[in-house]
Amino acid sequence: MTRSQIYRELKVLAEHGLVATLKTGPRDSQPYRLTEAGRRAFRRWIAQRPGRPNMRVPLVLHVFFGESVPPEEMARSLADLRAYHEERLAVYRGFEERVERGSWPGEALRLGILFQETMIGWIDSLQKARRGKRPARPARKR
């Protein structure tokens, strides 16, 4: 999500009285605070059951049709995405000392770390396949 998207959403929330604007900060940043109506709306929203996950990883489509992707483009895509996940993993690891292990926020952070590690492992397996080795496949359950 971009900063402009966040501020666009905050403006809509302010129009509905769910957040209030505060005094403009340094570099014209616009701070907000949650209103009581916003707290009530948040409590109603967070109490709803979450929907099913929706996997949106554009590289999966690129890989699915990999035979049609030039090898140098695939290599660049894999390297770029690996670098991205390495950076995200470092950011998440930076939160580990501030989040209590086993707490709800700690469990959300653990999933984020596992996801980044899984993506890095998957990309590494694809990069090996590009060097002439087949991607490792999990054993099938019978």
Residue pairs with C-beta under 8 A, 6 or more apart in sequence:
7 30
10 19
10 30
10 32
13 19
13 32
13 38
14 20
14 21
14 32
16 37
17 35
17 37
17 38
18 34
18 35
18 37
18 38
18 41
19 32
19 33
19 34
19 35
19 38
20 32
20 33
20 35
21 30
21 31
21 32
22 30
22 31
22 32
22 33
23 31
24 30
24 31
25 31
34 42
57 119
59 77
59 78
59 81
62 69
62 74
62 77
63 74
63 126
66 74
69 77
71 130
74 130
75 127
75 130
78 123
78 126
78 127
78 130
79 127
81 119
81 123
82 120
82 123
82 124
82 127
85 116
85 119
85 120
85 123
86 116
86 120
88 112
88 116
89 113
89 116
89 117
89 120
92 109
92 112
92 113
92 116
93 113
95 109
96 109
96 113
99 105
99 106
99 109
100 106
125 135
125 136
126 135
128 135
128 136
129 135
